[in-house]
Amino acid sequence: LDARGFIKTGPDLSHDDLAAAHWPLARLPHLLETSLPGVFAVGDVRAGNIKRVASAVGEGSIAISFVHQVLQE
């Protein structure tokens, strides 16, 4: 979580965040992926989100494509 209690995802996760979470994969998290592999956060819970319904819907559709990638790994 960030200082305001929102979930960090993808590039917002520092190496320290990933080390603390024991990130087990060789790859870095996908754009909307949390520090738990295969778990994605979108919308109001995500750090850096603009808190609009339309952006949450868009993020959700992006997350689906990442879910498909993770399932193929």
GISULMO-V947270 format. One record per pair of residues at least 12 apart in sequence whose C-alpha atoms are under 8 Angstrom apart, sorted by the first residue. I is the first residue (numbers start at 1). J is the second residue. D is the distance in Angstrom with one decimal. If there is no record, write none. Layout:
i=I j=J d=D
i=I j=J d=D
//
This chain:
i=1 j=47 d=8.0
i=2 j=47 d=6.9
i=6 j=45 d=5.5
i=6 j=46 d=5.4
i=6 j=47 d=4.8
i=7 j=34 d=7.3
i=7 j=41 d=7.1
i=7 j=45 d=5.9
i=7 j=46 d=4.7
i=7 j=47 d=5.3
i=8 j=34 d=6.3
i=8 j=35 d=7.8
i=8 j=46 d=6.2
i=8 j=47 d=5.3
i=9 j=29 d=7.5
i=9 j=30 d=7.9
i=9 j=31 d=6.5
i=9 j=32 d=5.1
i=9 j=33 d=5.1
i=9 j=34 d=4.6
i=9 j=35 d=7.0
i=9 j=40 d=7.6
i=9 j=41 d=7.0
i=9 j=46 d=7.1
i=9 j=47 d=7.3
i=10 j=28 d=7.5
i=10 j=29 d=5.0
i=10 j=30 d=5.2
i=10 j=31 d=4.2
i=10 j=32 d=5.3
i=10 j=33 d=5.4
i=10 j=34 d=6.5
i=11 j=29 d=7.5
i=11 j=30 d=7.9
i=11 j=31 d=6.5
i=13 j=34 d=7.9
i=13 j=35 d=7.3
i=17 j=35 d=7.4
i=18 j=35 d=6.0
i=21 j=35 d=6.2
i=21 j=36 d=7.3
i=23 j=35 d=6.6
i=23 j=36 d=7.1
i=23 j=37 d=7.4
i=24 j=37 d=8.0
i=25 j=37 d=7.8
i=30 j=66 d=7.0
i=32 j=59 d=7.8
i=32 j=63 d=6.3
i=33 j=63 d=8.0
i=38 j=67 d=6.8
i=38 j=70 d=6.2
i=40 j=63 d=6.6
i=42 j=56 d=6.0
i=42 j=59 d=5.7
i=42 j=60 d=6.1
i=42 j=63 d=7.6
i=43 j=55 d=7.0
i=43 j=56 d=4.1
i=43 j=57 d=7.6
i=43 j=59 d=6.9
i=43 j=60 d=7.7
i=44 j=56 d=7.3
//
